[in-house]
Amino acid sequence: MRSLLIIVGGLVLLGISLLVGRWIAGPPTMGIAAKVFIGVWLFIALYNMWAGIARAGYTLAEEFPIFLAIFLIPAAVAAFIAWKVS
């Protein structure tokens, strides 16, 4: 359940970043905003994995598949949007 909430949070953050990009300089900036989101989301997902290992006591082998899901789903949506608007 927590992973699903983080993924949804990532999609919401993507939407906010796209709206801010559109607000700043119009639709062409949305592609740049999506690409920047991927980098930011990578750090957020890595921090989540670190917290699972360091604080919750999971192993890297247990956390890595969850990291992949948490990172790849919003990042794939962002990459698709960046590809479509560019």
MODELLER restraints for C-alpha pairs under 7 A, 6 or more apart:
rsr = mdl.restraints
at = mdl.atoms
rsr.add(forms.Gaussian(group=physical.xy_distance, feature=features.Distance(at['CA:3:A'], at['CA:70:A']), mean=6.67, stdev=0.5))
rsr.add(forms.Gaussian(group=physical.xy_distance, feature=features.Distance(at['CA:6:A'], at['CA:70:A']), mean=6.86, stdev=0.5))
rsr.add(forms.Gaussian(group=physical.xy_distance, feature=features.Distance(at['CA:7:A'], at['CA:70:A']), mean=5.44, stdev=0.5))
rsr.add(forms.Gaussian(group=physical.xy_distance, feature=features.Distance(at['CA:7:A'], at['CA:74:A']), mean=6.69, stdev=0.5))
rsr.add(forms.Gaussian(group=physical.xy_distance, feature=features.Distance(at['CA:10:A'], at['CA:74:A']), mean=5.91, stdev=0.5))
rsr.add(forms.Gaussian(group=physical.xy_distance, feature=features.Distance(at['CA:11:A'], at['CA:74:A']), mean=5.57, stdev=0.5))
rsr.add(forms.Gaussian(group=physical.xy_distance, feature=features.Distance(at['CA:14:A'], at['CA:34:A']), mean=6.98, stdev=0.5))
rsr.add(forms.Gaussian(group=physical.xy_distance, feature=features.Distance(at['CA:14:A'], at['CA:37:A']), mean=6.46, stdev=0.5))
rsr.add(forms.Gaussian(group=physical.xy_distance, feature=features.Distance(at['CA:17:A'], at['CA:33:A']), mean=6.00, stdev=0.5))
rsr.add(forms.Gaussian(group=physical.xy_distance, feature=features.Distance(at['CA:18:A'], at['CA:30:A']), mean=5.25, stdev=0.5))
rsr.add(forms.Gaussian(group=physical.xy_distance, feature=features.Distance(at['CA:18:A'], at['CA:33:A']), mean=5.80, stdev=0.5))
rsr.add(forms.Gaussian(group=physical.xy_distance, feature=features.Distance(at['CA:18:A'], at['CA:34:A']), mean=6.50, stdev=0.5))
rsr.add(forms.Gaussian(group=physical.xy_distance, feature=features.Distance(at['CA:21:A'], at['CA:29:A']), mean=5.28, stdev=0.5))
rsr.add(forms.Gaussian(group=physical.xy_distance, feature=features.Distance(at['CA:21:A'], at['CA:30:A']), mean=5.06, stdev=0.5))
rsr.add(forms.Gaussian(group=physical.xy_distance, feature=features.Distance(at['CA:21:A'], at['CA:33:A']), mean=5.55, stdev=0.5))
rsr.add(forms.Gaussian(group=physical.xy_distance, feature=features.Distance(at['CA:22:A'], at['CA:29:A']), mean=6.03, stdev=0.5))
rsr.add(forms.Gaussian(group=physical.xy_distance, feature=features.Distance(at['CA:22:A'], at['CA:30:A']), mean=5.61, stdev=0.5))
rsr.add(forms.Gaussian(group=physical.xy_distance, feature=features.Distance(at['CA:28:A'], at['CA:85:A']), mean=6.80, stdev=0.5))
rsr.add(forms.Gaussian(group=physical.xy_distance, feature=features.Distance(at['CA:28:A'], at['CA:86:A']), mean=6.86, stdev=0.5))
rsr.add(forms.Gaussian(group=physical.xy_distance, feature=features.Distance(at['CA:31:A'], at['CA:81:A']), mean=6.82, stdev=0.5))
rsr.add(forms.Gaussian(group=physical.xy_distance, feature=features.Distance(at['CA:31:A'], at['CA:82:A']), mean=4.16, stdev=0.5))
rsr.add(forms.Gaussian(group=physical.xy_distance, feature=features.Distance(at['CA:31:A'], at['CA:85:A']), mean=5.78, stdev=0.5))
rsr.add(forms.Gaussian(group=physical.xy_distance, feature=features.Distance(at['CA:31:A'], at['CA:86:A']), mean=5.81, stdev=0.5))
rsr.add(forms.Gaussian(group=physical.xy_distance, feature=features.Distance(at['CA:34:A'], at['CA:78:A']), mean=5.11, stdev=0.5))
rsr.add(forms.Gaussian(group=physical.xy_distance, feature=features.Distance(at['CA:34:A'], at['CA:79:A']), mean=6.82, stdev=0.5))
rsr.add(forms.Gaussian(group=physical.xy_distance, feature=features.Distance(at['CA:34:A'], at['CA:81:A']), mean=6.92, stdev=0.5))
rsr.add(forms.Gaussian(group=physical.xy_distance, feature=features.Distance(at['CA:34:A'], at['CA:82:A']), mean=5.62, stdev=0.5))
rsr.add(forms.Gaussian(group=physical.xy_distance, feature=features.Distance(at['CA:35:A'], at['CA:78:A']), mean=6.95, stdev=0.5))
rsr.add(forms.Gaussian(group=physical.xy_distance, feature=features.Distance(at['CA:35:A'], at['CA:79:A']), mean=6.93, stdev=0.5))
rsr.add(forms.Gaussian(group=physical.xy_distance, feature=features.Distance(at['CA:35:A'], at['CA:82:A']), mean=6.60, stdev=0.5))
rsr.add(forms.Gaussian(group=physical.xy_distance, feature=features.Distance(at['CA:38:A'], at['CA:75:A']), mean=5.42, stdev=0.5))
rsr.add(forms.Gaussian(group=physical.xy_distance, feature=features.Distance(at['CA:38:A'], at['CA:78:A']), mean=6.81, stdev=0.5))
rsr.add(forms.Gaussian(group=physical.xy_distance, feature=features.Distance(at['CA:41:A'], at['CA:71:A']), mean=6.79, stdev=0.5))
rsr.add(forms.Gaussian(group=physical.xy_distance, feature=features.Distance(at['CA:42:A'], at['CA:71:A']), mean=6.29, stdev=0.5))
rsr.add(forms.Gaussian(group=physical.xy_distance, feature=features.Distance(at['CA:45:A'], at['CA:67:A']), mean=6.18, stdev=0.5))
rsr.add(forms.Gaussian(group=physical.xy_distance, feature=features.Distance(at['CA:45:A'], at['CA:70:A']), mean=6.43, stdev=0.5))
rsr.add(forms.Gaussian(group=physical.xy_distance, feature=features.Distance(at['CA:45:A'], at['CA:71:A']), mean=5.70, stdev=0.5))
rsr.add(forms.Gaussian(group=physical.xy_distance, feature=features.Distance(at['CA:49:A'], at['CA:63:A']), mean=6.05, stdev=0.5))
rsr.add(forms.Gaussian(group=physical.xy_distance, feature=features.Distance(at['CA:49:A'], at['CA:67:A']), mean=5.96, stdev=0.5))
rsr.add(forms.Gaussian(group=physical.xy_distance, feature=features.Distance(at['CA:52:A'], at['CA:58:A']), mean=5.78, stdev=0.5))
rsr.add(forms.Gaussian(group=physical.xy_distance, feature=features.Distance(at['CA:52:A'], at['CA:63:A']), mean=6.74, stdev=0.5))
rsr.add(forms.Gaussian(group=physical.xy_distance, feature=features.Distance(at['CA:53:A'], at['CA:59:A']), mean=5.70, stdev=0.5))
rsr.add(forms.Gaussian(group=physical.xy_distance, feature=features.Distance(at['CA:53:A'], at['CA:60:A']), mean=6.53, stdev=0.5))
